[in-house]
């Protein structure tokens, strides 16, 4: 049996501000933006044409709103691989993205930690 994790749900405050951040600042691709109801959309983004995608899920309850930016309890939540970490960190700085930890060399590659627009922590990894 062959299975893969195709998509993860990421809680956001607002669809359009999240799309703007991920597409215009992180250079993700907008894969789909389909209205479902007057307040709900199916919004899928991805860093590239293949691999795991993110479903941007607009928080609709107070409990969900409280979890926006804190889905992993303050730990690194998502991991983004790159072929050029220094290029990407420069791009992030150009877009005022918070770099929590600058690039450092680890046994598995070069890693930097950054925050998305809601404060979720991401590892940016250029594998060894």
KEKE-3310 file (N, C-alpha, C; in steps of 0.2 Angstrom, whole numbers, plus 5000, padded with zeros to 4 digits):
npx = (5004:5003:5004:5002:5004:4995:4990:4989:4980:4979:4976:4969:4967:4961:4957:4961:4972:4981:4983:4990:5002:5008:5008:5014:5024:5031:5032:5024:5013:4996:4985:4972:4956:4942:4925:4914:4904:4895:4904:4914:4929:4938:4954:4969:4987:5004:5021:5027:5024:5023:5021:5017:5003:4995:4980:4971:4963:4950:4948:4933:4927:4928:4937:4945:4950:4959:4968:4975:4991:4996:4996:5004:5008:5018:5030:5041:5032:5030:5039:5050:5058:5073:5083:5092:5096:5101:5097:5083:5082:5086:5076:5065:5069:5068:5055:5051:5049:5050:5065:5068:5079:5094:5102:5111:5123:5119:5119:5111:5109:5108:5100:5086:5075:5059:5045:5028:5015:5006:5013:5016:5029:5042:5053:5066:5075:5089:5094:5107)
npy = (4994:5011:5026:5044:5059:5071:5084:5097:5105:5122:5134:5150:5168:5176:5173:5181:5189:5178:5172:5182:5183:5170:5168:5180:5184:5172:5166:5155:5144:5148:5136:5132:5141:5141:5146:5140:5143:5158:5162:5153:5146:5135:5134:5132:5130:5129:5126:5122:5113:5099:5088:5090:5100:5115:5118:5132:5136:5145:5152:5149:5149:5154:5146:5141:5153:5156:5147:5150:5153:5146:5132:5122:5123:5132:5126:5122:5120:5118:5112:5118:5114:5119:5124:5134:5141:5154:5163:5162:5167:5180:5185:5183:5193:5204:5205:5208:5197:5188:5182:5170:5162:5163:5156:5140:5127:5111:5093:5087:5097:5114:5126:5137:5147:5153:5165:5164:5174:5173:5169:5156:5144:5140:5128:5132:5122:5118:5104:5093)
npz = (5000:4996:5003:5006:5015:5010:5013:5025:5037:5041:5053:5051:5053:5043:5026:5015:5020:5023:5011:5005:5012:5011:4997:4992:5000:5004:4993:4989:4980:4974:4974:4974:4976:4981:4983:4996:5005:5010:5019:5020:5012:5001:5002:4995:4997:4991:4992:4980:4965:4968:4982:4999:5004:5010:5018:5020:5033:5039:5055:5065:5077:5094:5101:5091:5085:5096:5094:5083:5076:5086:5085:5087:5100:5103:5098:5084:5070:5056:5042:5030:5016:5006:4992:4993:5006:5011:5001:5002:5016:5014:5006:5014:5024:5017:5016:5029:5037:5052:5058:5068:5072:5065:5050:5054:5054:5055:5058:5049:5040:5034:5044:5048:5058:5057:5058:5054:5048:5058:5069:5070:5071:5060:5052:5041:5030:5023:5016:5020)
capx = (5000:5007:5000:5006:5001:4994:4988:4988:4975:4982:4971:4971:4962:4958:4959:4965:4979:4985:4985:4995:5008:5011:5010:5018:5031:5035:5032:5020:5008:4989:4983:4964:4953:4935:4920:4910:4898:4896:4910:4919:4932:4943:4960:4975:4993:5009:5028:5029:5019:5022:5022:5012:5000:4992:4973:4970:4956:4948:4945:4926:4925:4933:4943:4949:4954:4964:4974:4979:4997:4999:4994:5009:5010:5024:5035:5041:5026:5030:5046:5050:5065:5075:5089:5096:5093:5103:5093:5077:5082:5087:5070:5061:5071:5065:5047:5050:5047:5054:5069:5069:5086:5098:5105:5116:5124:5117:5121:5106:5108:5108:5093:5084:5069:5056:5038:5023:5011:5002:5018:5018:5036:5044:5060:5068:5080:5093:5096:5115)
capy = (5000:5017:5032:5050:5065:5076:5091:5099:5111:5128:5139:5157:5173:5178:5170:5185:5190:5173:5171:5187:5182:5164:5169:5186:5184:5166:5163:5149:5144:5147:5130:5132:5146:5140:5148:5135:5146:5165:5164:5148:5144:5130:5138:5127:5133:5124:5129:5120:5109:5093:5088:5092:5106:5118:5120:5138:5135:5151:5150:5151:5149:5157:5141:5141:5159:5156:5142:5153:5154:5142:5126:5117:5124:5136:5123:5122:5117:5116:5112:5119:5112:5124:5122:5139:5144:5161:5166:5163:5171:5187:5186:5184:5199:5209:5205:5209:5191:5187:5176:5168:5159:5163:5150:5137:5121:5105:5087:5085:5102:5121:5127:5144:5146:5159:5165:5166:5180:5172:5167:5149:5143:5135:5127:5132:5118:5116:5097:5092)
capz = (5000:4996:5005:5008:5018:5005:5015:5032:5039:5045:5055:5049:5054:5037:5020:5010:5023:5023:5004:5003:5016:5009:4990:4990:5004:5005:4986:4988:4974:4976:4971:4974:4980:4979:4988:4998:5007:5010:5023:5020:5006:5001:5000:4996:4994:4992:4990:4974:4961:4971:4989:5004:5003:5016:5017:5024:5037:5043:5062:5065:5084:5099:5103:5085:5085:5101:5092:5077:5078:5092:5084:5090:5107:5103:5095:5077:5068:5049:5040:5023:5013:5001:4989:4995:5013:5011:4996:5005:5022:5012:5004:5020:5028:5013:5017:5036:5040:5058:5058:5075:5073:5059:5048:5057:5051:5059:5055:5044:5035:5037:5047:5051:5061:5056:5060:5049:5050:5065:5074:5070:5070:5054:5051:5034:5030:5016:5018:5019)
cpx = (5004:5002:5005:5002:5001:4993:4987:4984:4979:4977:4973:4965:4957:4961:4964:4972:4983:4988:4991:5001:5011:5013:5015:5024:5035:5035:5029:5016:5001:4987:4975:4961:4945:4930:4916:4903:4899:4902:4915:4922:4937:4949:4966:4981:4998:5016:5030:5023:5018:5023:5016:5009:4997:4985:4973:4963:4955:4945:4938:4923:4930:4939:4947:4953:4960:4970:4977:4985:5000:4996:4998:5012:5016:5030:5035:5036:5027:5038:5046:5058:5066:5081:5094:5094:5095:5099:5086:5077:5082:5080:5065:5062:5068:5058:5046:5047:5052:5058:5071:5076:5089:5101:5111:5117:5123:5119:5117:5105:5109:5101:5092:5077:5065:5048:5034:5020:5007:5007:5019:5026:5037:5051:5061:5075:5083:5096:5104:5115)
cpy = (5006:5023:5038:5055:5070:5083:5091:5105:5116:5133:5146:5162:5175:5175:5174:5187:5185:5171:5176:5186:5176:5165:5174:5187:5178:5162:5156:5150:5144:5141:5130:5138:5145:5141:5142:5137:5154:5167:5159:5147:5138:5133:5133:5131:5128:5128:5127:5115:5102:5093:5090:5099:5108:5120:5126:5137:5141:5149:5153:5151:5152:5153:5141:5147:5159:5152:5145:5155:5150:5135:5120:5119:5128:5132:5124:5118:5114:5116:5113:5118:5117:5121:5128:5143:5152:5165:5168:5167:5178:5189:5187:5191:5205:5210:5206:5203:5190:5181:5175:5166:5159:5157:5147:5130:5116:5099:5085:5091:5109:5123:5134:5143:5153:5159:5167:5172:5179:5170:5160:5149:5138:5134:5128:5128:5117:5109:5097:5087)
cpz = (5000:4998:5007:5011:5013:5007:5022:5032:5043:5047:5054:5051:5048:5031:5016:5013:5023:5016:5003:5006:5012:5001:4989:4994:5004:4998:4985:4982:4977:4972:4969:4978:4978:4985:4990:5001:5007:5014:5023:5013:5007:4998:5001:4993:4995:4990:4983:4971:4964:4978:4993:5003:5010:5014:5022:5027:5041:5050:5062:5072:5088:5100:5097:5084:5090:5099:5086:5079:5083:5091:5086:5097:5108:5100:5088:5075:5061:5047:5032:5021:5007:4998:4990:5001:5013:5007:5000:5012:5020:5010:5009:5024:5024:5014:5024:5039:5046:5058:5066:5077:5066:5057:5052:5054:5057:5055:5049:5039:5038:5038:5049:5053:5059:5058:5054:5051:5056:5070:5075:5068:5064:5054:5043:5034:5023:5018:5016:5013)
residu = (UNK:UNK:UNK:UNK:UNK:UNK:UNK:UNK:UNK:UNK:UNK:UNK:UNK:UNK:UNK:UNK:UNK:UNK:UNK:UNK:UNK:UNK:UNK:UNK:UNK:UNK:UNK:UNK:UNK:UNK:UNK:UNK:UNK:UNK:UNK:UNK:UNK:UNK:UNK:UNK:UNK:UNK:UNK:UNK:UNK:UNK:UNK:UNK:UNK:UNK:UNK:UNK:UNK:UNK:UNK:UNK:UNK:UNK:UNK:UNK:UNK:UNK:UNK:UNK:UNK:UNK:UNK:UNK:UNK:UNK:UNK:UNK:UNK:UNK:UNK:UNK:UNK:UNK:UNK:UNK:UNK:UNK:UNK:UNK:UNK:UNK:UNK:UNK:UNK:UNK:UNK:UNK:UNK:UNK:UNK:UNK:UNK:UNK:UNK:UNK:UNK:UNK:UNK:UNK:UNK:UNK:UNK:UNK:UNK:UNK:UNK:UNK:UNK:UNK:UNK:UNK:UNK:UNK:UNK:UNK:UNK:UNK:UNK:UNK:UNK:UNK:UNK:UNK)
# end
